[in-house]
Amino acid sequence: MSAPDIPTLAERLTSGDRRALARAITLAESQRADHRAVASELLDRLAPDAPDALRIGLSGTPGVGKSTFIEAFGMQLCEAGHRVAVLAVDPSSARSGGSILGDKTRMERLSRHPNAYIRPSPSQSELGGVARRTRDAMALCEAAGYDIVLIETVGVGQSETMVADMTDLFVLLLAPGGGDELQGVKRGIMEMADIILINKADGDLKAAAERTRADYAGALRLLRKRAQDPDGYPKAMSVSAETGLRLDAAWQAMQTLAEWRRDTGHLAARRAAQNRFWFEEEVRHGMLAHLRADPATRAALDNLGAAVAAGDRPAGAAAAEVIAVLTRRD
């Protein structure tokens, strides 16, 4: 990839050029230092004028119909005049780092809509199933004029709560089921959820979906009240992506919560905390990369790591030794 003209790329991106947006995200996701430098400069240029979009994180158990829901929900938003960007994080192979990236195939109708943009990205084994550069991609989509950004994560687990650290709302999508399914959902992700949607509330599963909704509504009432929530939140609702049942009600619930948080200052405080969190994450990643790039430090890390792996040194003591070397003053 040749070095881009950053002012020209920024102008094309903000004018809605989809190819410019795709290229910018590719630069942001690249592992090459020169590409990352270009992406950082581009983001700095775009940041002051970036519009304010609603950022919605969406997670759910495998097979719950996340892609079907996002397509139906996204189509509804696009038809209402919104511009919707979908950042779908696909699982990467732990061996090769490769990813299938099949979300455009699963969201065929939405991918063809002129108001929608779908970008599948490999998770690259990042904690939480959220690609490390998803936040940069989100900022680029906002600069390109997309007023709603949906982030679909890989699955459900304790680490999946990381998506809440980059979005305004966190929606958990679940399938109809009984008490065993309720026990199987980690408390941590329940505490992060703003809205729980029980999908597939149609046909033979309609009654089961309503029972499941009632179960989760009861479970949510047992959780500690959060200062960032108005009365009635977090809430559980039943929907059907297949038939469109109550998708409009789900969107209304999201808007109500987002507007309340914006009016009370909770949204601004949430974003400020997220910015600080991701700043510190970048520092940690950068410091680790610096350590690995220095031959002497890399050798020390390898030697101490081998000693820890063999059981000859405790991990804490070995880490303290590395830190002592780094912080030692002549």
C-alpha positions as CSV (number, residue, x, y, z in Angstrom):
1,M,0.0,0.0,0.0
2,S,1.5,3.3,-1.1
3,A,1.7,6.2,1.4
4,P,-1.5,8.2,1.1
5,D,-1.9,12.0,0.9
6,I,-3.4,12.5,4.4
7,P,-5.3,15.8,3.7
8,T,-6.8,14.3,0.5
9,L,-7.7,11.1,2.3
10,A,-9.3,13.1,5.1
11,E,-11.3,15.2,2.6
12,R,-12.5,12.2,0.7
13,L,-13.5,10.4,3.9
14,T,-15.5,13.2,5.4
15,S,-17.3,13.7,2.1
16,G,-18.6,10.1,2.4
17,D,-16.3,8.3,0.1
18,R,-16.6,4.6,1.1
19,R,-13.3,3.5,-0.5
20,A,-11.5,6.2,1.5
21,L,-13.1,5.0,4.7
22,A,-12.1,1.4,3.9
23,R,-8.5,2.4,3.2
24,A,-8.4,4.5,6.4
25,I,-9.6,1.5,8.5
26,T,-7.1,-0.8,6.8
27,L,-4.3,1.6,7.8
28,A,-5.7,1.7,11.4
29,E,-5.8,-2.1,11.6
30,S,-2.4,-2.7,10.1
31,Q,0.4,-4.1,12.2
32,R,3.0,-2.0,10.3
33,A,4.4,0.9,12.2
34,D,4.4,3.3,9.2
35,H,0.7,2.5,8.5
36,R,-0.1,3.1,12.2
37,A,1.7,6.4,12.1
38,V,-0.4,7.5,9.1
39,A,-3.6,6.4,10.8
40,S,-2.7,8.3,14.0
41,E,-2.1,11.5,12.0
42,L,-5.3,11.0,10.1
43,L,-7.3,10.5,13.3
44,D,-5.7,13.6,14.8
45,R,-6.7,15.6,11.8
46,L,-10.3,14.3,11.9
47,A,-10.9,14.4,15.7
48,P,-11.9,18.1,16.1
49,D,-14.6,18.0,13.5
50,A,-15.9,14.5,14.0
51,P,-19.7,14.4,14.5
52,D,-21.3,12.8,17.5
53,A,-22.7,9.3,16.8
54,L,-24.5,6.9,19.0
55,R,-22.3,3.9,19.7
56,I,-24.0,0.6,20.5
57,G,-22.2,-2.6,21.5
58,L,-24.0,-5.8,20.8
59,S,-23.0,-9.2,22.1
60,G,-24.7,-12.6,22.4
61,T,-24.3,-16.3,22.6
62,P,-23.4,-18.2,19.4
63,G,-26.5,-19.1,17.3
64,V,-28.7,-16.4,18.9
65,G,-29.0,-14.6,15.6
66,K,-26.8,-11.6,16.1
67,S,-26.2,-11.1,12.4
68,T,-29.9,-11.6,11.6
69,F,-30.8,-9.0,14.3
70,I,-28.3,-6.5,13.1
71,E,-29.5,-6.7,9.5
72,A,-33.1,-6.3,10.4
73,F,-32.4,-3.6,13.0
74,G,-29.9,-1.8,10.7
75,M,-32.4,-1.9,7.8
76,Q,-35.0,-0.3,10.0
77,L,-32.6,2.5,11.0
78,C,-31.5,3.1,7.4
79,E,-35.0,3.3,6.2
80,A,-35.6,5.9,8.9
81,G,-32.9,8.1,7.4
82,H,-30.0,7.1,9.7
83,R,-26.5,6.2,8.4
84,V,-25.4,3.0,10.0
85,A,-21.9,1.6,10.3
86,V,-21.5,-2.0,11.5
87,L,-18.1,-3.1,12.9
88,A,-18.4,-6.9,13.1
89,V,-15.4,-8.5,14.9
90,D,-14.8,-12.0,13.7
91,P,-12.8,-14.7,15.7
92,S,-9.3,-15.1,14.5
93,S,-7.4,-18.4,14.3
94,A,-5.0,-18.7,17.3
95,R,-2.6,-20.5,14.9
96,S,-2.6,-18.5,11.7
97,G,-4.3,-15.3,12.8
98,G,-6.7,-15.7,9.9
99,S,-10.4,-15.0,10.0
100,I,-13.4,-16.0,7.9
101,L,-14.9,-12.5,7.9
102,G,-18.3,-13.7,6.8
103,D,-20.6,-10.9,8.2
104,K,-21.1,-9.3,4.8
105,T,-22.4,-12.6,3.5
106,R,-24.7,-13.0,6.5
107,M,-26.0,-9.4,6.1
108,E,-26.5,-9.3,2.4
109,R,-29.5,-6.9,2.3
110,L,-27.9,-4.4,4.7
111,S,-24.6,-4.5,2.9
112,R,-26.3,-3.3,-0.3
113,H,-28.1,-0.4,1.4
114,P,-26.6,3.0,0.5
115,N,-26.9,4.3,4.1
116,A,-25.1,1.3,5.6
117,Y,-21.4,0.3,5.8
118,I,-20.3,-3.1,7.1
119,R,-16.7,-3.7,8.1
120,P,-15.8,-7.2,9.3
121,S,-12.5,-7.2,11.2
122,P,-10.4,-10.1,12.7
123,S,-10.2,-10.0,16.5
124,Q,-6.5,-10.9,16.3
125,S,-6.8,-12.8,19.6
126,E,-7.6,-9.6,21.5
127,L,-9.2,-9.9,24.9
128,G,-12.9,-9.4,24.8
129,G,-13.3,-10.4,21.2
130,V,-13.0,-6.7,20.2
131,A,-10.2,-5.9,17.8
132,R,-7.7,-3.6,19.3
133,R,-8.2,-1.0,16.6
134,T,-12.0,-1.2,16.7
135,R,-12.1,2.1,18.5
136,D,-10.1,3.8,15.8
137,A,-12.4,2.3,13.1
138,M,-15.4,3.6,15.1
139,A,-13.9,7.1,15.1
140,L,-13.3,6.9,11.3
141,C,-16.9,5.8,10.7
142,E,-18.1,8.8,12.7
143,A,-15.9,11.2,10.8
144,A,-17.4,9.7,7.6
145,G,-20.9,10.8,8.7
146,Y,-22.3,7.6,10.1
147,D,-24.6,8.6,13.0
148,I,-25.1,5.1,14.5
149,V,-22.2,2.7,15.0
150,L,-23.0,-0.9,15.9
151,I,-20.2,-3.1,17.2
152,E,-20.9,-6.8,17.1
153,T,-18.5,-8.8,19.3
154,V,-17.5,-12.4,19.0
155,G,-19.5,-14.0,21.8
156,V,-20.4,-13.9,25.4
157,G,-18.0,-14.3,28.3
158,Q,-16.5,-12.4,31.2
159,S,-13.9,-10.7,29.0
160,E,-16.6,-9.6,26.5
161,T,-17.4,-6.7,28.9
162,M,-14.6,-4.8,27.2
163,V,-17.1,-3.7,24.5
164,A,-18.8,-1.6,27.2
165,D,-15.6,0.5,27.4
166,M,-16.0,1.9,23.9
167,T,-19.7,2.3,23.5
168,D,-22.6,4.4,24.8
169,L,-25.0,1.5,25.2
170,F,-24.4,-2.2,25.6
171,V,-27.1,-4.6,24.3
172,L,-27.0,-8.3,25.2
173,L,-28.9,-10.6,22.8
174,L,-30.1,-14.0,24.1
175,A,-32.2,-16.9,22.9
176,P,-35.3,-18.3,24.5
177,G,-34.4,-20.8,27.2
178,G,-34.9,-21.9,30.8
179,G,-33.1,-21.5,34.1
180,D,-30.0,-23.3,33.0
181,E,-29.4,-20.6,30.4
182,L,-29.9,-17.9,33.0
183,Q,-27.2,-19.5,35.2
184,G,-24.9,-19.9,32.2
185,V,-24.7,-16.1,31.6
186,K,-21.9,-14.5,33.7
187,R,-22.9,-12.0,36.3
188,G,-20.3,-9.6,35.0
189,I,-21.8,-9.3,31.6
190,M,-25.3,-9.0,33.1
191,E,-24.1,-6.1,35.2
192,M,-22.7,-4.4,32.1
193,A,-25.9,-4.9,30.0
194,D,-28.1,-1.9,29.5
195,I,-30.8,-3.8,27.5
196,I,-31.3,-7.5,27.2
197,L,-33.1,-8.6,24.1
198,I,-34.6,-12.1,23.9
199,N,-34.5,-12.9,20.2
200,K,-36.6,-15.4,18.2
201,A,-39.9,-14.4,19.9
202,D,-41.9,-15.9,17.1
203,G,-43.7,-19.1,16.1
204,D,-43.3,-22.0,18.5
205,L,-40.7,-20.1,20.6
206,K,-42.8,-17.1,21.3
207,A,-44.1,-18.3,24.6
208,A,-40.7,-19.5,25.7
209,A,-39.2,-16.1,24.7
210,E,-41.7,-14.3,26.9
211,R,-40.9,-16.6,29.9
212,T,-37.2,-16.1,29.4
213,R,-37.8,-12.3,29.2
214,A,-39.6,-12.5,32.6
215,D,-36.7,-14.6,34.1
216,Y,-34.1,-12.0,33.0
217,A,-36.3,-9.1,34.1
218,G,-36.4,-10.7,37.6
219,A,-32.7,-11.3,37.6
220,L,-32.0,-7.6,36.7
221,R,-34.1,-6.4,39.6
222,L,-31.7,-8.2,41.9
223,L,-28.7,-6.3,40.7
224,R,-27.5,-3.1,42.4
225,K,-29.1,0.1,41.0
226,R,-26.6,2.0,38.8
227,A,-26.4,5.8,38.9
228,Q,-26.1,5.9,35.1
229,D,-29.6,4.4,34.7
230,P,-33.1,6.0,34.9
231,D,-36.0,4.1,36.3
232,G,-36.8,0.9,34.4
233,Y,-33.2,0.3,33.3
234,P,-31.6,-2.0,32.7
235,K,-34.5,-3.8,31.1
236,A,-35.3,-7.1,29.3
237,M,-37.4,-7.2,26.1
238,S,-38.5,-9.9,23.7
239,V,-38.0,-9.3,19.9
240,S,-38.0,-11.2,16.7
241,A,-35.4,-10.3,14.1
242,E,-37.1,-12.7,11.7
243,T,-40.6,-10.9,11.8
244,G,-39.5,-7.5,13.0
245,L,-41.6,-7.9,16.2
246,R,-40.8,-5.1,18.7
247,L,-37.6,-3.9,17.0
248,D,-39.1,-0.4,17.0
249,A,-39.7,-0.7,20.7
250,A,-36.1,-1.8,21.3
251,W,-34.9,1.2,19.3
252,Q,-37.1,3.5,21.3
253,A,-35.7,2.0,24.6
254,M,-32.2,2.6,23.3
255,Q,-33.0,6.2,22.4
256,T,-34.7,6.9,25.7
257,L,-31.7,5.7,27.7
258,A,-29.1,7.5,25.5
259,E,-31.0,10.8,25.7
260,W,-31.4,10.5,29.5
261,R,-27.7,9.9,29.9
262,R,-26.9,12.8,27.6
263,D,-29.2,15.2,29.4
264,T,-27.9,14.2,32.9
265,G,-24.2,14.3,31.9
266,H,-23.7,10.6,32.4
267,L,-22.9,10.1,28.7
268,A,-20.1,12.8,28.7
269,A,-18.7,11.3,31.9
270,R,-18.8,7.8,30.4
271,R,-16.9,8.8,27.3
272,A,-14.3,10.7,29.3
273,A,-13.7,7.6,31.4
274,Q,-13.5,5.5,28.2
275,N,-11.0,7.9,26.7
276,R,-8.8,7.6,29.7
277,F,-9.0,3.8,29.8
278,W,-8.0,3.5,26.1
279,F,-5.2,6.0,26.6
280,E,-3.7,3.8,29.3
281,E,-4.3,0.7,27.2
282,E,-2.3,2.3,24.3
283,V,0.5,3.1,26.7
284,R,0.6,-0.5,28.0
285,H,0.6,-1.9,24.5
286,G,3.2,0.6,23.4
287,M,5.5,-0.1,26.3
288,L,5.3,-3.9,25.8
289,A,6.0,-3.5,22.1
290,H,9.0,-1.3,23.0
291,L,10.3,-3.9,25.4
292,R,10.1,-6.6,22.8
293,A,11.8,-4.5,20.2
294,D,14.9,-3.9,22.4
295,P,17.3,-6.9,22.0
296,A,18.7,-6.8,25.5
297,T,15.3,-6.4,27.1
298,R,13.8,-9.1,24.8
299,A,16.6,-11.5,25.9
300,A,15.9,-10.8,29.6
301,L,12.2,-11.3,29.0
302,D,12.9,-14.6,27.2
303,N,15.2,-15.9,30.0
304,L,12.9,-14.9,32.8
305,G,9.9,-16.2,30.9
306,A,11.6,-19.6,30.5
307,A,12.5,-19.7,34.2
308,V,8.8,-19.0,35.1
309,A,7.6,-21.6,32.6
310,A,10.0,-24.2,34.2
311,G,8.7,-23.3,37.7
312,D,12.1,-22.0,38.8
313,R,10.9,-18.5,39.4
314,P,7.5,-17.1,40.5
315,A,5.8,-15.0,37.9
316,G,5.5,-12.0,40.2
317,A,9.1,-12.0,41.3
318,A,10.3,-12.3,37.7
319,A,8.1,-9.4,36.6
320,A,9.3,-7.3,39.4
321,E,12.9,-8.0,38.3
322,V,12.1,-6.7,34.8
323,I,10.4,-3.6,36.1
324,A,13.3,-2.9,38.5
325,V,15.7,-3.0,35.6
326,L,13.6,-0.7,33.6
327,T,13.1,1.9,36.4
328,R,16.7,1.8,37.7
329,R,18.4,5.2,37.6
330,D,22.1,5.4,36.9
